[in-house]
Amino acid sequence: SARSVLLAARAGQDIDPNRIVAPHEAVARVILGDYDGAIERWKHYILANPTHKIDLSRDLHWWWRPLRDHPEFKDVATTEPLGGHGH
């Protein structure tokens, strides 16, 4: 399944110390309807990149819109521009 492929594609911290693969997996999980998994992967990314929260001061990118009402979305989003990759 697609979820199995996503799990197999995860890189360890020795290969991906900045966790740049995690937001790509988060987007894939949004597309699959796995909103909890998407939030979890974005939180994983923010641990290494705290200034890259999703920037709600700009238009919310289409791939994050389904997460808007998720109870944990506030943990990965900010209303203050941080200058990161929060699309």
Beta strands, then each sheet from edge to edge (+ up, - down):
strand 1: 54-55
strand 2: 77-78
sheet 1: 1+ 2+
end
